Amino acid sequence: MLAIVILAAGKGTRMKSDLPKVLHPLAGKSLIERVLSCTKGLKPDKQLIVIGHQAKVLKESLKSHTDLEFVLQEPQNGTGHAVQQIIPKLKRFNGELLVLNGDVPLLKEETLSSLLKCHKKSNSSVTFLSTSLESPTGYGRVFTNESGLVKEIIEERDCNNEQRKNKLINAGIYCFNWQQLSEILNSLTNQNSQKEIYLTDTISLLRKASHFEVDDPFEVQGINDRHQLSECEVRIQERLKSFWMRKGVSFIDPSSCSLSEDSRFGIDVVIEPQTHLRGKCNIGNGCHLGPGSTINNSTLSNNVLAIHSFINESTIGEGVSIGPFAHVRPNSKIGDNAKIGNFVEIKQSIIGEGTKINHLSYIGDSSLGNNINIGAGTITANFDGKNKHQTIIGNHSKTGANSVLVAPIKIGSNVTIGAGSTISKDIPDKSLVVERSKAIIKTRKS
C-alpha cells in the first residue's frame, strides 16, 4: 500500500506575496498542481496534504481534487511537526509513506517510481532523493558510511565549516516504512538552531536509511523566491519548445515566446517573436502566429494567420486571417476563410464562412452568416444599459462604413446598408436600406 503526503503549510516569506507560495503559477499551472500531477500514475491508496498558512485559500483552490484529504498544521513548527499531524489519518495504514514538498514542482513521475523501487529493493526504513550540487548553500547535507548507507542529515544551519563542504544534499523527498516511522515520530524534538521539529532527524533514529541520487539537480529544485521561480519557468519553456520543434514547429525567436504544457500543435506551424500560448490551445497545421500574439484556451484550425492579436477562449476555422491588432473575445466562433482585420473586436459571436470584417469594427453578441462584408467602423450596439441583445445578419449582406446596428435586430440575406446608417428595425431579404439625417448647411455671414 502507498500513502502520499504533500507538505504545503509554509508561508513562503521570501516570495514577498499575499498568495500562498504553492499557488504561484509556473508555465500556466500552480506549483502544487504540478506536484499533484506527478503522483497520478503512482495510484496511491491515500493522498494527504498538510496545510497551514492561508489554509482556506489553498483548500478552495484544490476543491476539484476530491481524493485529497486536508490536514491542518497549526502552528507551522517544521517538517517533522507537519508529518506528526497525519498520524490520526494513518492509524490503520500499513505500507509506504511518500513525503513530497508542495514547492518542488519539476519532479518527474518516473523518478518517484524509481525511488519506490529502490526503497523496496533495499528493504530500508527510509529512502530519500539526493543530488550533488556545486553550490549546495541552503540545503541539508547527507553523510554516509563506508557501505553507502546514510548515517545522518544535517541541516545547513547546524553544520560546521567542514560539514558544509559536503556537496551531497537532501532533496527533501522521502519514502518511509510507515510502521517504523510512526514508532519514532513523536520522539522528535526541536533541539536545533531554528527550534523546529525536523523530519531529517528521523534518519539517524531509523534502522536503515538509503538515498537515491538524482542525475539532474534541477528536477529537485525547490522554489523559495521569485528568482528561483523564474529559473524553473525558463527550464520548462526550453523543454517545451525543444519538444515541439522536434515535432515540426518553427520558433523564429524561442526565447521571446512562451507556451503552456496544454498547448498542442500540428506540423509546419510558425511562431513569430513575442507570441504566447496560455491554457489549453490546439493549433492546426500550417498556422502562422504572431509576431506579438496571445492565444488563450482556443482552438485554431489549419492555416490560420494571427498577427499582433489576442484570441481568448474561441474557435477559429480553417484559413482565417486575424489582425493586426484584433481582439477575439470568449465564446466566439470564426468560420472558415473569414477575415478579422485590424482593430476589430469580436465578442461572443458566430462569424460565418468567408465573412470579412476588415477594419475598425465591433461585433458583439451577434450571428453573422456566410460571405458578408462588414464595412469599416460598423458597430453592433448590443447593450441597452441593462441587457445585452443579439444582432443577426443573413448571408451575402453588406454594411457600409460607419453603420450602427441597434440590437435586437435581424438583417436579412443579400441586404445592403448604406454608409453612415443607424438601423434599429429588422430588414427583409434583398433590400437596400439607408437611414441617416438630412444634411443641414448654413452659410456664415461675413
Secondary structure in CASP SS format (residue, H / E / C, confidence):
PFRMAT SS
TARGET T0000
AUTHOR 0000-0000-0000
METHOD secondary structure of the structure
MODEL  1
M C 1.00
L E 1.00
A E 1.00
I E 1.00
V E 1.00
I E 1.00
L E 1.00
A E 1.00
A C 1.00
G C 1.00
K C 1.00
G C 1.00
T H 1.00
R H 1.00
M H 1.00
K C 1.00
S C 1.00
D C 1.00
L C 1.00
P C 1.00
K H 1.00
V H 1.00
L H 1.00
H C 1.00
P E 1.00
L E 1.00
A C 1.00
G C 1.00
K E 1.00
S E 1.00
L H 1.00
I H 1.00
E H 1.00
R H 1.00
V H 1.00
L H 1.00
S H 1.00
C C 1.00
T C 1.00
K H 1.00
G H 1.00
L H 1.00
K C 1.00
P C 1.00
D C 1.00
K E 1.00
Q E 1.00
L E 1.00
I E 1.00
V E 1.00
I E 1.00
G C 1.00
H C 1.00
Q C 1.00
A H 1.00
K H 1.00
V H 1.00
L H 1.00
K H 1.00
E H 1.00
S H 1.00
L C 1.00
K C 1.00
S C 1.00
H C 1.00
T C 1.00
D C 1.00
L E 1.00
E E 1.00
F E 1.00
V E 1.00
L E 1.00
Q C 1.00
E C 1.00
P C 1.00
Q C 1.00
N C 1.00
G C 1.00
T H 1.00
G H 1.00
H H 1.00
A H 1.00
V H 1.00
Q H 1.00
Q C 1.00
I C 1.00
I H 1.00
P H 1.00
K H 1.00
L H 1.00
K C 1.00
R C 1.00
F C 1.00
N C 1.00
G C 1.00
E E 1.00
L E 1.00
L E 1.00
V E 1.00
L E 1.00
N E 1.00
G C 1.00
D C 1.00
V C 1.00
P C 1.00
L C 1.00
L C 1.00
K C 1.00
E H 1.00
E H 1.00
T H 1.00
L H 1.00
S H 1.00
S H 1.00
L H 1.00
L H 1.00
K H 1.00
C H 1.00
H H 1.00
K H 1.00
K H 1.00
S H 1.00
N C 1.00
S C 1.00
S C 1.00
V E 1.00
T E 1.00
F E 1.00
L E 1.00
S E 1.00
T E 1.00
S E 1.00
L C 1.00
E C 1.00
S C 1.00
P C 1.00
T C 1.00
G C 1.00
Y C 1.00
G C 1.00
R E 1.00
V E 1.00
F E 1.00
T E 1.00
N C 1.00
E C 1.00
S C 1.00
G C 1.00
L C 1.00
V E 1.00
K E 1.00
E E 1.00
I E 1.00
I E 1.00
E C 1.00
E H 1.00
R H 1.00
D H 1.00
C C 1.00
N C 1.00
N C 1.00
E C 1.00
Q H 1.00
R H 1.00
K H 1.00
N C 1.00
K C 1.00
L E 1.00
I E 1.00
N E 1.00
A E 1.00
G E 1.00
I E 1.00
Y E 1.00
C E 1.00
F E 1.00
N E 1.00
W H 1.00
Q H 1.00
Q H 1.00
L H 1.00
S H 1.00
E H 1.00
I H 1.00
L H 1.00
N H 1.00
S H 1.00
L C 1.00
T C 1.00
N C 1.00
Q C 1.00
N C 1.00
S C 1.00
Q C 1.00
K C 1.00
E C 1.00
I C 1.00
Y C 1.00
L H 1.00
T H 1.00
D H 1.00
T H 1.00
I H 1.00
S H 1.00
L H 1.00
L C 1.00
R C 1.00
K C 1.00
A E 1.00
S E 1.00
H E 1.00
F E 1.00
E E 1.00
V C 1.00
D C 1.00
D C 1.00
P H 1.00
F H 1.00
E H 1.00
V H 1.00
Q C 1.00
G C 1.00
I C 1.00
N C 1.00
D C 1.00
R H 1.00
H H 1.00
Q H 1.00
L H 1.00
S H 1.00
E H 1.00
C H 1.00
E H 1.00
V H 1.00
R H 1.00
I H 1.00
Q H 1.00
E H 1.00
R H 1.00
L H 1.00
K H 1.00
S H 1.00
F H 1.00
W H 1.00
M H 1.00
R H 1.00
K C 1.00
G C 1.00
V E 1.00
S E 1.00
F E 1.00
I C 1.00
D C 1.00
P H 1.00
S H 1.00
S H 1.00
C C 1.00
S E 1.00
L C 1.00
S C 1.00
E C 1.00
D C 1.00
S E 1.00
R E 1.00
F E 1.00
G C 1.00
I C 1.00
D C 1.00
V E 1.00
V E 1.00
I E 1.00
E C 1.00
P C 1.00
Q C 1.00
T C 1.00
H E 1.00
L E 1.00
R E 1.00
G C 1.00
K C 1.00
C E 1.00
N E 1.00
I E 1.00
G C 1.00
N C 1.00
G C 1.00
C C 1.00
H E 1.00
L E 1.00
G C 1.00
P C 1.00
G C 1.00
S C 1.00
T E 1.00
I E 1.00
N E 1.00
N C 1.00
S C 1.00
T E 1.00
L E 1.00
S C 1.00
N C 1.00
N C 1.00
V C 1.00
L E 1.00
A E 1.00
I C 1.00
H C 1.00
S C 1.00
F E 1.00
I E 1.00
N E 1.00
E C 1.00
S C 1.00
T E 1.00
I E 1.00
G C 1.00
E C 1.00
G C 1.00
V C 1.00
S E 1.00
I E 1.00
G C 1.00
P C 1.00
F C 1.00
A C 1.00
H E 1.00
V E 1.00
R C 1.00
P C 1.00
N C 1.00
S C 1.00
K E 1.00
I E 1.00
G C 1.00
D C 1.00
N C 1.00
A C 1.00
K E 1.00
I E 1.00
G E 1.00
N E 1.00
F C 1.00
V C 1.00
E E 1.00
I E 1.00
K E 1.00
Q C 1.00
S C 1.00
I E 1.00
I E 1.00
G C 1.00
E C 1.00
G C 1.00
T C 1.00
K E 1.00
I E 1.00
N E 1.00
H E 1.00
L C 1.00
S C 1.00
Y E 1.00
I E 1.00
G E 1.00
D C 1.00
S E 1.00
S E 1.00
L E 1.00
G C 1.00
N C 1.00
N C 1.00
I C 1.00
N E 1.00
I E 1.00
G C 1.00
A C 1.00
G C 1.00
T C 1.00
I E 1.00
T E 1.00
A E 1.00
N C 1.00
F E 1.00
D C 1.00
G C 1.00
K C 1.00
N C 1.00
K E 1.00
H C 1.00
Q C 1.00
T E 1.00
I E 1.00
I E 1.00
G C 1.00
N C 1.00
H C 1.00
S C 1.00
K E 1.00
T E 1.00
G C 1.00
A C 1.00
N C 1.00
S C 1.00
V E 1.00
L E 1.00
V E 1.00
A C 1.00
P C 1.00
I E 1.00
K E 1.00
I E 1.00
G C 1.00
S C 1.00
N C 1.00
V C 1.00
T E 1.00
I E 1.00
G C 1.00
A C 1.00
G C 1.00
S C 1.00
T E 1.00
I E 1.00
S C 1.00
K C 1.00
D C 1.00
I E 1.00
P C 1.00
D C 1.00
K C 1.00
S C 1.00
L E 1.00
V E 1.00
V C 1.00
E C 1.00
R C 1.00
S C 1.00
K C 1.00
A C 1.00
I C 1.00
I C 1.00
K C 1.00
T C 1.00
R C 1.00
K C 1.00
S C 1.00
END
